[in-house]
Structure formats: C-alpha cells, structure tokens
C-alpha cells in the first residue's frame, strides 16, 4: 500500500488497513475490531507488528510509523469458500468422485490432514465440480490428393464444455449416404482435433454435400446435444476423372547362385507393378519385409494407366534357416488414393538353398589302387588295403547340387563321400576315405557297389541310374612269415685248469640260428648242465638264415660226466609256478632245446 492511514496490519503478503479516522486523546485508549480481505489464499504470517500511521512531517523529516512487535509470529491460513454446487476436495478425491471434473481456481479451500502430529501432512484442497463435455463440429471437408479425386473426408471437432471427453465416434455422409466412421480420443475442455476416414472417390456431378455427426448414438453425456452435426457443400474441382490403382502383379527371387544359402545381393528380389486404374498414379514408395522385418524401401515412379514397372532390389542379406518369408508392400504410407487398396501387397516364400532342376548323376567308372601290401620271402607281394575311386558325371541338362556318394560292400553301406556341385556334362574323379581291406574279403569275391546321391537330396531327371557295380576277387593269403630259432651246436673251449683256482675253467659256445622266414626279436638262451640251469645269455635279433655264437664263460664241471643243454628263446619255453611252498620248474620240450653235449671232465664224485 503506497499510503497507509490509521491502523494497519503488517503481513508477509503486504500491509492491510483495518481502521481509519480514529482520534485517541492523551491518556486515553481505544479497542479496535475490524476485518480485512486477503488478496490470496494460503498461509499468512503477521509479524513484526500492528502499526499506526502518523502521517506527520517535521523539520527533521517525516516521522516513522509506530508499530507494536509481537513476541512470536501470528500465523493463520486463509481459504476461500466454494460456491454452491462446488465441492472442496483434493485432486485425488476429485478424480475418484467425478468421471469428469472441473477445478474452479487455484485458490485453496482447505487442507486434508493425514499422519500424526509429529509427521503431519497437509494436502491442498480446491473447489471442484463435475465437468460435462460439449462436442461440436466446426467444419467438414474432402481432401483431394489430385484435382477431382478425394482420398479422405475430414472433420474438425471441438470440446466446448468443461468436462473431459473420452473416446467418441464421428459419422460421415456424402450426399446423405453414410460413407464411414472415425474414432476420436481424449479431448479435454477447450481442445480440438481432426478426425478423418479414407474416401478414395472422384467428385461426382457439380457438387457434393459432406456431413459429419459427432457422437451420433448419444453415448457421451454433453451439456449441449444440439450442436453435434455439421454439413457443407463443395463444388467439384475440374480435373482428371477416374482413380488409379497400383497393383503388385508378381514378386520373386532371380536366382543366380545354386546349392548355397541365398544372398540377395547376387540373387535380387524382383517386383512387378502395374497401374490397373484409370488415372495416373503419383510416385510413391514400397517396402520389402523379410521374415516380418522391414528390410528395404524402394521408390516407385509415376505410372500412367496400364503402365508397368519392374523394381529390382539387391540386399546385403543372407537367407536364414530353411526358408525366408518375403512380403512386398507398395504405397506403404497410403499416400495414393486407389480404387482397390487390397492389392498393394504380395507375399511369397523362398527356400534358402535352391536346388535346380535337370541334373542327373551317374557313376561311370570304379577303380582301386593299393595303399598297403605285404611281401613274402619268396618275393610274392600281396595287397592288404586299397583305395576305391570312382568317376561321377552329371549327364543331365541342368545343374546338380552337392551330394554324397555311397560305397557298398556285399550290400552293406560302409562309407560316404561328399561331392561338390556339378554343372551340366561335368565329370569328376573322387575317392572314399575308408579303404578296402583285402583280408576281410568274403570268399570267393566281394560285390562292390558305388551309388551317386545316396541320400536322395538331388532332384534328378532319372533316379534309377545312380548305381555302378563291380567285383573284387578274394586273395588266399599264405601263413604269415615267422622266425624260428634253433640251437645248432654246443661246444666247449678253454685251458682246462685255472692257474689261480686250480679248477677246471671252461667256456661253453652255443650257436643259435634263425631258420624261419622272418627276423627274430632280441631274446636269450638258457644254459643247463645235468638239467640244472647255469644262466642266460642274451642273443641279438637275427635275420632269416643268420646265426649267432653265444658264450658262457668260466664253467667248472661238477661231475665226471656232464650233460650240457641249451634252450633258445627261454621266455616262451618255461614257466614257473608255486607248489607246496617251494619253487618248482615245469619243462616244455621245444625244438630249440634239442641240442645237447655230453662230456667227461676227469673229475670223480667225492
């Protein structure tokens, strides 16, 4: 307040004059009771004081107002009183009580208290009233995509009420005939929206009358139900007559790679399009979806009636799984008004690995080559294993994809071999990894059968010419060569009497020979006197026909007459076993132990 008179109240929201024109005589006092009108609602604080305006000036200047300071602030809340038919509620309670509600103002009408004294929560309350929408139409008009051709009918809807309008229907008519309905959504008080329907038609006659009716079935409760209809006549625009129609007549993959997963970069998607309408179609776009995923957008130029266009789409995309589902959509944004909106889409599927037709696989030769053999002492060489090879030819008139060739022995499938793709007339020599074992041949012969495309994966012109059969005659193998050790002779040598011990000191010479057909392994020879073992002598490996002289040194005969024997390859001729707690020897009599020597030493039994 620019100029305060009399007594006024000093608050946090300004100064308010509460009484004026009071004269207070010296020594007297007065009681003052007054009212003031707050400017805003909410919490008010009176501090520092109630003041008296002196309005008196002196030579020293204007005197200050006289104020009385309170010891504490005086705080109070100021609220408005809600008008009739309005309720004081929190916003949450208003949304629960009223489907549509209107707020009178931002002035507080009270607080909703919750919680305890120590943690009290004051929720503001305002004046609310149930709101009522009022839907009205301010305009209706046709939308022309090209002169004389309509694509939509549109209407401008307002909510002139004070309540919220949820979903509502708008009905459209042309020359009194219903042409469609549209749905509007969530329109608040004072808001507007445009709703439209598709209407691909040309203007007929000189003019058309367009009508729109909002909430035609009176579902929405409105404050005014008499302003829901609007109509307007439009003169027909002079232009072309007729409506275009963009139609996809065909779509496919132009295959150039066979037998491998398709890559659409080398195998493009071809789309054939025609304008089957009776008016020029404007340029638009199209989309390609692969397995439901938007993969490419292409441009379609303007088309005259009955004109066609071919679109080739090459993508850096590889077919996945067994097949791809491809969907092509033209005018994907619905920007072109057409006489038939149902032929803008084309769907087809393609196998990820394309097998061409016309191939015919034939086995034209079977051969074998020895990979392992054995040689006998007489110089005979016999095969042990052989690699089986075959010649496969595509005698058909088309490409043949990769396949497997089977190898059968006596009707049993024993191996498969992978064969790559073959062009028309191409032949190739292949071999099986599994080798034929001659020792497993079933007398008198094995039937060898080689079959092309053994799994039946290739679509062939003739499925009955895949086999070729031959015969492998079995071989009779002689017994395998083995070594045969014999003791040829046993002799003694030495001076007879040792100078040191005055005992007879002899050396036994034992000649061992390999009379077998294979080399022997290193072994030993056992030396025995009167069937008691003296010891073992190591013998090296011996080739067939070779001999070795083994020596047993420092032998002193114990008897006048001694029987000396030797046994070659002792480890295979003897075995030991435990009987009754003593070690006994069980003797075998192999041919190698047949050499013996009986000699007299001149010793006598004691």
C-alpha positions in Angstrom: 0.0 0.0 0.0 1.6 3.3 -1.1 0.0 5.4 1.6 -1.2 3.9 4.8 -3.7 5.7 7.0 -4.6 5.0 10.6 -4.0 1.5 11.9 -2.8 -1.2 9.5 -1.8 -4.8 9.7 1.8 -5.7 8.5 1.9 -9.3 7.0 4.1 -11.4 4.8 1.7 -10.7 1.9 1.6 -6.9 2.4 0.1 -4.2 4.6 -3.7 -4.1 5.1 -5.5 -1.0 6.6 -8.0 -2.2 9.2 -9.3 1.1 10.8 -9.1 4.8 9.9 -10.4 8.1 11.3 -9.8 7.3 15.0 -8.8 10.0 17.4 -7.0 9.0 20.6 -6.9 11.7 23.2 -4.0 12.0 25.6 -4.2 9.4 28.4 -7.0 7.5 26.6 -7.1 4.2 24.7 -9.5 2.5 22.3 -10.4 -1.0 21.4 -10.5 -1.7 17.7 -12.2 -4.6 16.0 -12.0 -4.8 12.2 -12.0 -7.1 9.1 -9.8 -7.1 6.1 -10.0 -9.0 2.8 -6.8 -11.1 2.0 -5.5 -10.9 -1.6 -4.6 -14.6 -1.9 -5.2 -17.9 -0.1 -2.7 -19.9 1.8 -0.6 -19.4 5.0 -0.3 -15.9 6.3 2.1 -14.5 9.0 1.6 -11.2 10.9 5.0 -10.0 12.1 6.5 -7.8 13.2 3.5 -5.8 14.2 0.3 -3.8 14.1 1.3 -0.3 13.1 -0.2 3.2 13.4 0.4 5.6 10.5 1.3 9.1 11.9 1.2 10.9 8.5 3.1 13.8 10.2 6.2 15.6 8.9 8.6 17.7 10.9 11.6 19.9 10.2 13.7 16.8 10.6 11.5 14.8 8.2 8.6 12.5 8.2 8.0 10.6 11.4 8.2 6.8 11.3 5.0 4.8 11.9 4.6 3.5 15.4 4.5 -0.4 15.5 3.9 -2.9 18.2 6.1 -6.0 17.8 4.7 -9.4 18.8 6.9 -11.7 20.7 6.0 -14.5 18.3 4.7 -14.5 14.7 0.9 -14.8 14.4 0.3 -17.4 11.6 -3.0 -18.4 10.2 -4.4 -19.9 7.0 -6.7 -18.1 4.5 -9.2 -20.1 2.4 -11.9 -19.4 0.0 -15.4 -20.7 0.4 -16.6 -22.9 -2.5 -19.7 -21.6 -4.4 -22.9 -23.6 -4.4 -22.7 -27.0 -6.2 -18.9 -27.0 -5.9 -17.1 -29.3 -3.6 -13.9 -28.7 -1.6 -11.7 -31.8 -2.4 -8.2 -32.9 -3.0 -7.3 -33.6 -6.6 -7.1 -37.3 -5.9 -10.6 -37.3 -4.3 -12.0 -35.3 -7.2 -10.7 -37.8 -9.8 -12.3 -40.6 -7.7 -15.6 -38.9 -7.2 -16.1 -37.4 -10.7 -15.7 -39.1 -14.1 -15.1 -35.6 -15.5 -14.3 -32.8 -13.1 -13.5 -29.1 -13.3 -11.3 -27.0 -11.0 -12.7 -23.6 -10.1 -9.4 -21.9 -9.5 -6.0 -22.3 -7.7 -7.4 -20.7 -4.5 -7.2 -23.1 -1.5 -10.4 -24.0 0.2 -8.7 -26.1 2.9 -6.2 -28.8 3.7 -6.7 -32.5 4.1 -4.7 -33.6 7.2 -3.1 -37.0 7.3 -0.5 -38.6 9.6 0.3 -38.0 13.2 1.1 -34.6 14.8 4.8 -35.2 14.6 4.6 -36.1 10.9 1.5 -34.2 9.8 0.9 -34.0 6.1 -1.3 -31.2 4.7 -2.8 -31.9 1.3 -4.2 -28.9 -0.5 -7.9 -28.8 -1.3 -9.6 -26.9 -4.1 -13.1 -26.3 -5.3 -14.2 -28.9 -7.8 -17.3 -29.6 -9.8 -18.4 -32.5 -12.0 -17.5 -31.4 -15.6 -19.6 -32.0 -18.7 -18.1 -32.1 -22.2 -19.7 -30.4 -25.2 -18.6 -31.9 -28.5 -19.3 -29.8 -31.6 -18.1 -29.8 -35.3 -16.8 -26.5 -36.7 -16.0 -27.8 -40.2 -16.2 -30.8 -42.6 -14.3 -31.1 -45.9 -13.0 -33.5 -48.5 -9.2 -33.9 -49.0 -8.1 -34.0 -52.7 -4.8 -35.9 -53.4 -5.1 -34.9 -57.1 -7.6 -32.5 -58.7 -11.1 -34.0 -58.8 -10.1 -37.1 -56.7 -10.7 -37.4 -53.0 -8.6 -39.5 -50.6 -10.2 -38.6 -47.3 -13.1 -36.8 -45.6 -12.1 -34.8 -42.6 -13.9 -33.0 -39.7 -12.7 -30.5 -37.1 -14.1 -31.4 -33.6 -14.1 -29.0 -30.6 -14.9 -29.7 -26.9 -16.7 -26.6 -25.8 -17.7 -28.0 -22.5 -15.9 -28.0 -19.1 -15.5 -31.8 -18.9 -13.2 -34.3 -20.4 -14.4 -36.3 -23.4 -13.1 -39.9 -23.8 -13.5 -41.9 -26.9 -16.2 -40.7 -29.3 -17.5 -41.6 -32.7 -17.8 -39.3 -35.8 -20.1 -40.5 -38.6 -19.5 -39.1 -42.2 -22.1 -38.8 -45.0 -21.7 -37.8 -48.7 -24.9 -36.5 -50.3 -26.8 -38.1 -47.4 -25.2 -41.6 -47.8 -23.1 -43.0 -45.0 -19.5 -43.4 -46.1 -17.7 -44.4 -42.8 -17.0 -43.7 -39.2 -13.9 -42.5 -37.3 -13.0 -42.5 -33.6 -11.7 -39.5 -31.7 -9.7 -39.9 -28.5 -9.2 -37.9 -25.2 -10.4 -34.4 -25.9 -10.2 -32.0 -22.9 -12.1 -28.8 -22.3 -11.2 -26.2 -25.0 -9.3 -28.7 -27.1 -9.9 -29.6 -30.7 -8.8 -32.4 -33.1 -9.2 -33.5 -36.7 -10.6 -37.0 -37.5 -10.8 -38.5 -40.9 -11.8 -41.5 -43.0 -10.4 -42.9 -46.2 -12.6 -42.0 -49.1 -11.0 -42.8 -52.5 -13.6 -41.4 -54.8 -13.8 -38.8 -57.6 -16.1 -35.9 -57.3 -19.5 -36.6 -59.0 -21.7 -34.0 -60.6 -21.3 -30.3 -59.9 -21.1 -30.5 -56.1 -21.1 -32.9 -53.2 -22.6 -32.3 -49.8 -20.5 -33.5 -46.9 -21.9 -34.1 -43.4 -20.3 -35.0 -40.1 -22.1 -36.0 -36.9 -20.2 -36.4 -33.7 -21.5 -38.8 -31.1 -24.3 -40.0 -33.4 -25.5 -42.6 -30.8 -25.6 -40.2 -27.8 -23.0 -42.2 -25.9 -21.3 -39.1 -24.5 -23.2 -37.1 -21.9 -22.9 -33.5 -23.1 -24.0 -30.1 -21.8 -25.4 -29.3 -25.3 -26.7 -32.1 -27.5 -27.9 -29.9 -30.3 -24.5 -28.8 -31.9 -23.2 -32.3 -32.9 -23.9 -32.0 -36.7 -22.3 -30.0 -39.4 -22.6 -30.1 -43.2 -21.1 -28.2 -46.2 -21.4 -28.4 -50.0 -18.3 -28.4 -52.1 -18.1 -27.6 -55.8 -16.4 -30.4 -57.8 -12.9 -29.4 -59.0 -12.4 -29.7 -62.7 -9.6 -32.2 -63.3 -9.0 -35.7 -64.4 -11.7 -38.3 -63.9 -11.0 -41.8 -62.6 -8.9 -43.3 -59.8 -5.5 -45.0 -60.1 -4.8 -48.5 -58.7 -1.3 -49.6 -58.0 -1.2 -53.4 -58.1 1.7 -55.8 -57.5 1.3 -58.5 -60.2 4.3 -60.6 -59.2 7.3 -60.8 -57.0 10.1 -63.4 -56.9 13.8 -64.0 -56.4 16.0 -64.0 -59.5 18.3 -67.0 -58.7 21.8 -67.0 -60.0 23.6 -69.0 -57.2 22.5 -72.6 -56.6 23.2 -75.1 -53.9 24.3 -72.4 -51.3 22.4 -70.2 -48.9 20.9 -67.3 -50.9 22.5 -63.9 -50.6 20.1 -61.3 -52.0 23.0 -59.2 -53.3 23.6 -61.8 -56.0 20.0 -63.1 -56.1 17.9 -59.9 -56.2 14.2 -59.7 -55.4 12.2 -58.7 -58.5 8.8 -56.8 -58.0 6.4 -56.3 -61.0 3.9 -53.5 -60.6 1.1 -52.2 -62.8 -1.3 -49.3 -62.6 -4.6 -51.0 -63.3 -6.7 -47.9 -62.6 -8.0 -45.3 -65.0 -5.9 -42.3 -63.8 -2.2 -41.6 -63.4 -0.8 -42.8 -60.1 1.6 -40.4 -58.4 5.1 -41.5 -57.4 5.2 -43.3 -54.1 7.4 -45.9 -52.2 7.3 -49.5 -51.4 8.8 -51.8 -48.7 10.2 -55.3 -48.5 9.8 -57.3 -45.4 11.9 -60.5 -44.8 10.6 -62.8 -42.1 8.5 -59.9 -40.8 11.3 -57.4 -40.6 11.3 -54.2 -42.6 14.5 -54.7 -44.7 14.3 -52.2 -47.6 12.4 -49.2 -49.1 12.3 -48.7 -52.8 11.0 -45.8 -55.0 8.1 -46.2 -57.5 7.8 -43.6 -60.2 4.6 -42.1 -61.6 2.6 -44.6 -63.7 0.1 -43.9 -66.4 -3.0 -46.2 -66.6 -1.9 -49.7 -67.6 1.8 -48.8 -67.4 4.1 -51.3 -65.6 7.3 -51.0 -63.7 9.8 -53.6 -62.6 11.8 -53.0 -59.5 15.0 -54.9 -58.7 16.1 -55.0 -55.1 19.6 -56.2 -54.2 20.2 -56.6 -50.5 23.3 -57.4 -48.4 21.2 -60.0 -46.6 21.6 -63.8 -46.5 18.7 -66.2 -46.3 18.4 -67.8 -42.8 17.0 -71.2 -41.7 15.2 -73.4 -44.3 13.3 -70.6 -46.0 12.5 -66.9 -45.9 9.0 -65.4 -46.0 9.1 -62.3 -48.2 6.3 -59.6 -48.2 6.3 -56.7 -50.6 4.0 -53.6 -49.9 3.6 -50.8 -52.4 2.3 -47.3 -51.3 3.2 -48.4 -47.8 2.2 -45.0 -46.3 -1.2 -44.9 -48.0 -0.5 -41.6 -49.8 -2.2 -42.6 -53.1 -5.9 -42.8 -53.4 -6.7 -46.1 -55.2 -9.8 -47.9 -56.4 -8.6 -51.1 -54.7 -6.4 -50.8 -51.6 -6.3 -54.6 -51.2 -3.8 -55.4 -54.0 -0.9 -53.4 -52.7 0.7 -56.4 -51.1 2.3 -59.6 -52.3 3.7 -62.5 -50.3 5.8 -65.5 -51.2 8.4 -67.8 -49.7 11.8 -68.9 -51.0 14.0 -71.9 -49.9 17.3 -70.7 -48.6 19.2 -73.3 -50.7 17.8 -73.5 -54.2 18.1 -76.9 -56.0 17.9 -76.5 -59.8 16.1 -79.0 -62.0 17.5 -81.1 -64.8 20.6 -82.7 -63.1 21.3 -86.4 -63.5 24.2 -88.0 -61.6 25.7 -91.3 -62.9 28.7 -93.3 -61.7 30.7 -94.0 -64.9 33.7 -95.9 -63.6 35.1 -97.7 -60.5 38.8 -98.2 -59.9 41.1 -99.2 -57.0 44.7 -98.5 -56.0 46.8 -100.5 -53.4 47.8 -98.3 -50.4 49.3 -101.1 -48.2 50.8 -104.5 -49.1 52.9 -107.4 -47.7 56.0 -109.1 -49.2 56.8 -112.8 -48.6 60.3 -114.4 -48.5 59.8 -115.8 -52.0 59.2 -112.3 -53.3 55.4 -112.5 -53.6 53.7 -109.2 -53.0 50.0 -109.2 -51.9 47.8 -106.2 -51.3 46.4 -105.6 -47.8 44.4 -102.4 -48.4 43.2 -100.5 -51.4 41.6 -97.0 -52.0 38.4 -97.2 -54.1 37.9 -94.3 -56.5 35.0 -93.6 -58.9 34.1 -91.3 -61.7 30.9 -89.3 -61.3 29.3 -87.5 -64.2 26.3 -85.1 -64.5 24.6 -86.4 -67.7 21.6 -84.2 -67.2 20.7 -80.8 -68.8 20.7 -78.9 -65.5 23.0 -78.0 -62.6 23.4 -80.7 -59.8 24.0 -79.5 -56.3 26.4 -81.1 -53.9 25.6 -84.7 -52.7 27.1 -87.8 -51.1 28.2 -91.0 -52.9 27.8 -94.3 -51.0 30.1 -97.3 -51.1 28.5 -100.7 -50.5 30.4 -104.0 -49.9 28.2 -107.1 -50.3 25.1 -104.8 -49.9 26.3 -103.1 -46.7 26.9 -99.3 -46.8 30.4 -98.8 -45.3 31.3 -95.2 -46.4 30.1 -91.9 -47.8 32.0 -89.4 -49.9 31.0 -85.7 -50.3 30.8 -84.5 -53.9 30.6 -80.8 -54.8 28.2 -79.3 -57.3 28.4 -80.5 -60.9 27.5 -78.4 -64.0 25.8 -79.9 -67.0 28.2 -82.5 -68.6 30.8 -82.1 -65.9 32.6 -85.2 -64.5 34.9 -85.7 -61.6 37.1 -88.4 -60.1 36.6 -88.9 -56.3 37.9 -91.4 -53.7 36.4 -92.8 -50.5 38.3 -92.2 -47.3 37.5 -95.6 -45.9 39.9 -98.2 -47.6 39.0 -101.7 -48.7 40.5 -104.5 -46.5 41.5 -107.5 -48.7 41.9 -109.8 -45.7 38.2 -109.2 -44.9 37.1 -110.3 -48.3 34.3 -112.9 -48.2 35.3 -115.9 -50.4 35.1 -116.2 -53.3 34.5 -112.4 -54.1 33.1 -109.2 -52.8 30.5 -107.2 -54.6 31.5 -103.5 -54.8 28.6 -101.1 -55.5 29.0 -97.3 -55.8 25.8 -95.2 -55.7 25.6 -91.5 -56.5 23.3 -89.2 -54.4 23.0 -91.9 -51.8 20.8 -89.7 -49.6 18.4 -88.7 -52.4 19.0 -84.9 -51.9 19.4 -84.0 -55.6 16.3 -83.6 -57.7 17.3 -85.7 -60.8 15.7 -86.4 -64.1 16.4 -90.1 -63.7 16.7 -91.6 -60.2 17.3 -95.2 -61.4 20.8 -94.8 -62.9 22.8 -93.8 -59.8 24.5 -97.2 -59.3 27.5 -99.0 -60.7 28.7 -102.4 -59.5 32.0 -104.4 -59.9 33.5 -107.5 -58.2 36.7 -107.8 -56.2 38.0 -111.5 -56.3 39.3 -112.5 -52.9 43.0 -113.4 -52.4 44.2 -116.5 -50.5 46.9 -115.3 -48.1 49.7 -117.8 -47.1 50.5 -118.1 -43.4 52.3 -115.1 -42.2 56.2 -115.3 -42.1 57.6 -116.1 -38.6 61.1 -116.5 -37.1 62.3 -120.0 -36.0 65.3 -120.2 -33.6 67.2 -123.4 -33.1 70.4 -124.3 -31.2 72.7 -125.7 -33.8 75.6 -126.8 -31.6 77.2 -126.7 -28.2 81.0 -126.9 -27.8 83.4 -126.2 -25.0 86.7 -124.4 -25.1 89.4 -123.4 -22.6 92.7 -124.4 -20.9 91.0 -126.9 -18.6 92.7 -125.7 -15.3 92.8 -122.2 -13.9 96.2 -121.1 -12.6 94.5 -119.2 -9.8 92.0 -121.6 -8.5 93.5 -124.9 -9.8 90.0 -125.6 -11.0 88.8 -126.5 -14.5 87.8 -123.3 -16.3 85.9 -123.8 -19.5 83.8 -121.7 -22.0 80.7 -123.1 -23.5 79.9 -122.0 -27.1 76.3 -122.2 -28.1 75.4 -121.5 -31.8 71.8 -120.2 -32.3 70.4 -120.0 -35.9 67.2 -118.4 -37.3 65.8 -120.9 -39.8 62.4 -119.2 -40.0 61.1 -116.7 -42.7 61.1 -113.6 -40.6 63.6 -111.7 -38.4 63.6 -112.6 -34.8 63.5 -110.2 -31.9 66.3 -110.0 -29.3 65.9 -112.8 -26.8 68.0 -115.1 -24.6 69.3 -118.7 -24.5 69.3 -120.7 -21.3 72.2 -123.0 -20.5 71.7 -126.2 -18.4 74.0 -128.8 -17.0 72.5 -132.1 -16.0 69.1 -130.3 -16.3 70.2 -127.7 -13.8 70.3 -124.1 -15.1 73.6 -122.3 -15.2 72.2 -119.0 -16.5 71.0 -117.0 -19.5 72.9 -115.4 -22.4 71.5 -112.5 -24.4 71.0 -113.0 -28.2 70.5 -110.1 -30.6 67.8 -110.0 -33.4 68.6 -112.5 -36.2 67.6 -112.2 -39.8 66.3 -115.4 -41.5 69.2 -117.8 -42.1 71.7 -116.0 -39.8 73.5 -117.4 -36.8 74.9 -116.1 -33.5 77.5 -117.8 -31.2 76.7 -117.2 -27.6 79.4 -117.8 -24.9 79.1 -118.9 -21.3 82.4 -118.2 -19.6 84.1 -119.8 -16.5 82.2 -123.0 -16.3 83.6 -125.5 -13.8 82.1 -129.0 -14.2 80.9 -130.6 -11.0 80.7 -134.2 -12.3 82.9 -136.5 -14.2 80.2 -136.9 -16.8 78.1 -133.8 -17.6 75.1 -133.4 -19.9 75.0 -129.8 -21.2 71.9 -128.5 -23.0 70.7 -125.1 -24.2 67.3 -123.6 -25.0 66.8 -120.6 -27.2 64.0 -118.0 -26.6 63.7 -119.2 -23.0 61.0 -116.7 -22.0 58.5 -118.6 -24.2 59.5 -122.1 -23.2 59.5 -122.1 -19.5 57.1 -121.0 -16.8 57.3 -121.1 -13.0 54.5 -121.8 -10.6 54.4 -122.2 -6.8 53.6 -125.6 -5.3 53.5 -126.6 -1.6 55.6 -123.6 -0.7 58.5 -124.5 -3.0 59.5 -123.2 -6.4 59.4 -126.0 -9.0 60.2 -125.9 -12.7 57.9 -127.3 -15.4 59.7 -128.1 -18.5 58.5 -127.8 -22.1 60.3 -129.5 -24.9 60.5 -127.1 -27.8 62.6 -127.8 -30.9 65.1 -125.0 -29.9 66.1 -127.0 -26.8 67.2 -130.2 -28.6 71.0 -129.5 -28.7 72.9 -131.4 -26.1 76.6 -132.2 -25.4 77.9 -134.9 -23.2 81.5 -134.5 -22.0 83.8 -136.1 -19.4 86.0 -133.9 -17.3 88.2 -136.4 -15.4 86.5 -135.4 -12.2 85.3 -138.0 -9.9 82.5 -138.0 -7.5 83.6 -137.4 -3.9 
